[in-house]
């Protein structure tokens, strides 16, 4: 298994509060991603990073920000959580030198915004 | 705009028979295609991939077929086993164009009936 740890694994919070999800990898892969999974939508890319301090927006980035100060850590922040951000969040990593562009996923963080 | 489409939300197959999962895409720049399998409360795991220079790739019980002219790919599982019951996601990227990001379909829930 790829060394990817997401924390917290479960969180319940109230509308308007800030939330930070953490992804930590031990594989030294350059690329990291945050996806959310929702019924009927599959996995949608929120933000991604191609290196330290190099981040960019995905298809559903509104209301989210990210930071990557070290290769191994990629943080996803909801500045003011809304009920529409209730979801399961997955972190993923990849090595651009790989043959297939395969992403390795963490186990997910389930966020409930009341 | 859904660039990767899985039009069957669910599929039930008898154990031992063939399971065929389908995926369509619209972006002509996609050149790598992957299938992921997901069990409840776990992250997606990579199953099999194919590049656009091939039309078939096999790995044990799993075969992926790519029809570039139709922008269609399919995953065949034979024989189907109870452990294959999961949600399957099709994904695509434009690696040859420097785009490592994976775009996912909405998933197909496969149920293998004993």
Boltz contact constraints between the chains, C-beta under 6 A:
constraints:
  - contact:
      token1: [A, 42]
      token2: [B, 104]
      max_distance: 6.0
  - contact:
      token1: [A, 42]
      token2: [B, 105]
      max_distance: 6.0
  - contact:
      token1: [A, 42]
      token2: [B, 106]
      max_distance: 6.0
  - contact:
      token1: [A, 42]
      token2: [B, 107]
      max_distance: 6.0
  - contact:
      token1: [A, 43]
      token2: [B, 104]
      max_distance: 6.0
  - contact:
      token1: [A, 90]
      token2: [B, 43]
      max_distance: 6.0
  - contact:
      token1: [A, 96]
      token2: [B, 100]
      max_distance: 6.0
  - contact:
      token1: [A, 100]
      token2: [B, 49]
      max_distance: 6.0
  - contact:
      token1: [A, 101]
      token2: [B, 32]
      max_distance: 6.0
  - contact:
      token1: [A, 101]
      token2: [B, 93]
      max_distance: 6.0
  - contact:
      token1: [A, 101]
      token2: [B, 95]
      max_distance: 6.0
  - contact:
      token1: [A, 101]
      token2: [B, 100]
      max_distance: 6.0
  - contact:
      token1: [A, 102]
      token2: [B, 46]
      max_distance: 6.0
  - contact:
      token1: [A, 103]
      token2: [B, 102]
      max_distance: 6.0
  - contact:
      token1: [A, 105]
      token2: [B, 43]
      max_distance: 6.0
  - contact:
      token1: [A, 105]
      token2: [B, 44]
      max_distance: 6.0
  - contact:
      token1: [A, 106]
      token2: [B, 43]
      max_distance: 6.0
  - contact:
      token1: [A, 107]
      token2: [B, 43]
      max_distance: 6.0
  - contact:
      token1: [A, 108]
      token2: [B, 43]
      max_distance: 6.0
